[in-house]
Amino acid sequence: MKKMTRQEKYRYIEQALPGELELLEEKVSKSLWRQSYHIQPPTGLLNDPNGFSYYNGAYHLFYQWFPFGAEHGMKYWFHTTSKDLANWEEVGIGIKPGDVYDSHGAYSGSAVVKDHRLHLMYTGNARDASWVRHTSQCMAVMDEKGSIVKIDKPVIPEIPPGYTDHFRDPKIWEVNGEYFCVIGAQRNNKTGCTVLYQSKDLIDWEFKGEVVTDLDEFGYMWECPDYFEMDGKGILLFSPQGLEPEKERYQNIYQSGYLLGKPLDMETLSFKHQPFQELDKGFDFYAQQTTETPDGRRILVGWMGLPDLEYPTDKEGWAHCLTLPRQISIKDEKVIQRPVPELALLRKEEKNVNIKIDNETKQLEELHGKAYELFCEIKDLKAERVGIEFRANNSEKTVLSYDSVNNEIILDRSLSGQPLEKKNGCIRRCSFKAEELKIHMFVDVSSVEIFINDGEEVFTSRIFPSEDSEAIRFFSQNGSATFRALKWYY
Ligand code: FRU
């Protein structure tokens, strides 16, 4: 596919050629892979979730948006809202780049409510005539009518000594009227880390220093950090770049995960933590962000995609979507992620099936479909391998299986449909041991999110099957198992 030139990529929406966006919209509307219940861009490319918050009676979720095609270029914040975390409405552009400090993009950031206004803190990306990057942290304020106005100067104009211009993605939170933010950074020695700032008013920010972890050399950049506390523990989420694959771990080209530890010591910035763990075992998950609901639940949304990979919809003028919102909890020193219960609002017709599968593969006509929620319990497990083939036809299928000999869960998208980039691989596995399995899947036109045993493991992936790949099959190999499935059409 022909790549855009730098001039084409770094244009503002007002600089669209006559009819350009209309043509793109038409092209996008013909795509067979448009999602039915996920947040996706109207045209162009979506990446990180931004400014996820609850304000003025609604959830607000923005995303990084490049309007002109499936490439990374001039980034806007696109605004969506929801009353219930299940049904989302497009509002339109939230933050426009174009001032001196964000002339080349309004990059990722977060939101906090202060004085009845939603404060959006983001990274201003600017380039000079020699294409040298200038990074600052900026603020925009949204009022109750939804109008968003930028504060005219960056609130953190400089990068502190010791760090390169890869310094971005402020995540703000409030404790007793004081504000804190973590920022993703790269040290001058080209290793990644996160730094902390503090403010009383969201305008004057004091650099507190680097969050002290055990990970001195852990990739070359940490993007999109997020910090919160839960059950007396501290959790630092981030997306490190530059980790080498290690057995079943770090298989994606970039990672996303967390450090779980004692609450961050705000004086010494020491963070005592367990080893880094990946949040998602699927192929397409990155740059997650959390917020807290009015009833105190911690909810996470991620970008269902990765940078630097091509996807089949690129040639159709659009790319990527966000994940469904997930509710976070901690169990046995591990972060558990469950789909938010509000998603039940999307359920329409319900079907159920109870069946014993004995060394065979059975197609279940009553369960077929393209956009649905499936909850399947697998019990009386006496087989060496059990699983589900879905979005299947005669030649295509995506396969989730449990291997009870080697104790692992495997997601195989090698026959899912349109091939994806080889460098990201076709199979993901993760060690898992269980007597019974609960598989909770959310299938949309071109994606799947799979929650195993109440959110102990999650696999998130794009898939690009043919339109007629609607079959579901349950299977067992070398033994039997019972499958009890409930399915809701969306
Ligand atoms: C992560 C990221 C962020 C940056 C944004 C730009 O995907 O690279 O670090 O702010 O995307 O779109």
Residues whose N, C-alpha, C, O or C-beta is under 5 A from the ligand:
A	BS01	FRU	N47 D48 Q64 K75 Y107 S108 R168 D169 E223 C224 A287
